[in-house]
């Protein structure tokens, strides 16, 4: 089992950059493929970005591609979401998720595929 704790959220202005972190407990972080999702008020949770357990492959949603980058540091048991050129429509609660994976290159884009979730961190982008 793994526990996930997100941090780095807050109030930012449109055009700014922000980095979210997700710290995972335990010693088996390298067994998990990781993902970031977000949920805006009144909307369903949506996929943002995902990374394989090896870190060799990643994928981002079209809405954030070119602006957001996911990465992971196995030594620190942490996955990051670097966000740049933020827009007001990026305002949401951002969740980190982990999936036990037997593949070192697979990433996962569906929330139903993930096994563990963090509590979320709020990102508010003002105009």
C-alpha positions as a printed NumPy array, in Angstrom:
array([[  0.   ,   0.   ,   0.   ],
       [  1.158,   3.555,  -0.627],
       [  0.074,   6.89 ,   0.758],
       [  0.219,   9.958,  -1.441],
       [  0.474,  13.557,  -0.282],
       [  0.252,  16.416,  -2.749],
       [  1.675,  19.872,  -2.192],
       [  2.46 ,  23.02 ,  -4.116],
       [ -1.001,  24.289,  -4.868],
       [ -2.127,  27.853,  -4.292],
       [ -3.273,  31.049,  -5.942],
       [ -1.366,  32.087,  -9.059],
       [ -1.881,  34.531, -11.888],
       [ -2.548,  33.582, -15.466],
       [  0.717,  33.05 , -17.282],
       [  2.592,  31.999, -14.162],
       [  4.292,  28.702, -13.51 ],
       [  3.841,  26.345, -10.591],
       [  5.196,  22.966,  -9.602],
       [  3.104,  20.404,  -7.795],
       [  4.708,  17.592,  -5.834],
       [  3.334,  14.254,  -4.75 ],
       [  5.276,  12.422,  -2.072],
       [  4.713,   8.691,  -1.757],
       [  5.266,   6.731,   1.426],
       [  6.84 ,   3.316,   1.551],
       [  9.755,   1.719,  -0.218],
       [  7.974,   0.446,  -3.297],
       [  7.52 ,   3.701,  -5.186],
       [  9.314,   2.2  ,  -8.174],
       [  6.495,  -0.353,  -8.557],
       [  3.94 ,   2.311,  -9.347],
       [  3.015,   4.092, -12.503],
       [  1.864,   7.57 , -11.546],
       [ -0.665,  10.054, -12.783],
       [ -2.111,  13.485, -12.193],
       [ -5.802,  14.259, -12.498],
       [ -7.822,  17.37 , -11.776],
       [-11.382,  18.265, -10.943],
       [-12.901,  21.685, -11.409],
       [-16.089,  22.733,  -9.602],
       [-19.127,  21.152, -11.189],
       [-17.049,  19.026, -13.523],
       [-15.897,  15.438, -13.592],
       [-12.372,  14.451, -12.716],
       [-10.168,  14.563, -15.782],
       [ -6.812,  13.156, -16.747],
       [ -3.873,  15.552, -16.836],
       [ -0.646,  13.576, -17.206],
       [  0.85 ,  10.154, -16.539],
       [  4.278,   8.586, -16.31 ],
       [  5.497,   5.005, -16.395],
       [  7.124,   3.405, -13.378],
       [ 10.508,   3.614, -15.069],
       [  9.983,   7.269, -15.919],
       [ 10.921,   6.547, -19.511],
       [  7.507,   7.286, -20.942],
       [  4.96 ,   9.951, -20.178],
       [  1.848,  11.417, -21.674],
       [ -0.146,  14.594, -21.194],
       [ -3.701,  15.519, -22.08 ],
       [ -4.169,  17.716, -25.121],
       [ -5.462,  20.522, -22.919],
       [ -2.109,  20.797, -21.138],
       [  0.328,  19.402, -23.682],
       [  3.256,  21.734, -24.175],
       [  2.495,  23.53 , -20.895],
       [  2.564,  20.793, -18.232],
       [  5.307,  18.225, -17.677],
       [  5.196,  15.198, -15.418],
       [  8.371,  13.734, -13.955],
       [  9.421,  11.471, -11.118],
       [ 12.348,  11.142,  -8.764],
       [ 12.556,   7.602,  -7.458],
       [ 15.246,   8.489,  -4.932],
       [ 12.847,  10.985,  -3.362],
       [  9.688,   8.889,  -3.855],
       [  8.146,  11.915,  -5.507],
       [  6.313,  12.705,  -8.706],
       [  6.066,  16.253,  -9.993],
       [  3.771,  18.23 , -12.242],
       [  5.493,  21.287, -13.651],
       [  2.853,  23.7  , -14.879],
       [  3.618,  26.726, -17.022],
       [  1.608,  29.317, -18.931],
       [ -1.254,  28.697, -16.541],
       [ -4.749,  29.626, -17.64 ],
       [ -7.865,  30.357, -15.64 ],
       [ -9.352,  27.117, -16.959],
       [ -6.57 ,  25.214, -15.181],
       [ -8.233,  26.086, -11.874],
       [ -9.059,  22.81 , -10.143],
       [ -8.171,  20.447,  -7.353],
       [ -5.215,  18.404,  -8.563],
       [ -4.908,  14.786,  -7.49 ],
       [ -1.966,  12.448,  -7.613],
       [ -2.623,   8.756,  -8.23 ],
       [ -0.61 ,   5.542,  -8.212],
       [ -1.119,   2.27 , -10.002],
       [  0.721,  -0.961,  -9.354],
       [  2.246,  -1.807, -12.704],
       [  4.08 ,  -4.825, -14.038],
       [  5.192,  -2.891, -17.089],
       [  8.111,  -0.488, -16.88 ],
       [  6.962,   1.481, -19.902],
       [  3.19 ,   1.682, -19.564],
       [  1.333,   4.778, -18.446],
       [ -2.359,   4.991, -17.666],
       [ -4.858,   7.685, -18.529],
       [ -8.074,   6.404, -16.975],
       [ -8.862,   7.212, -13.353],
       [-10.463,   3.776, -12.918],
       [ -7.096,   2.115, -13.501],
       [ -5.46 ,   3.7  , -10.47 ],
       [ -5.231,   2.023,  -7.09 ],
       [ -4.333,   4.862,  -4.739],
       [ -5.143,   8.552,  -4.556],
       [ -3.926,  11.573,  -2.676],
       [ -6.183,  14.072,  -0.971],
       [ -5.669,  16.743,  -3.624],
       [ -4.228,  20.228,  -3.738],
       [ -6.107,  23.303,  -4.929],
       [ -4.719,  25.376,  -7.774],
       [ -6.499,  28.632,  -8.484],
       [ -5.475,  30.71 , -11.493],
       [ -6.638,  34.313, -11.489],
       [ -6.892,  36.503, -14.574]])
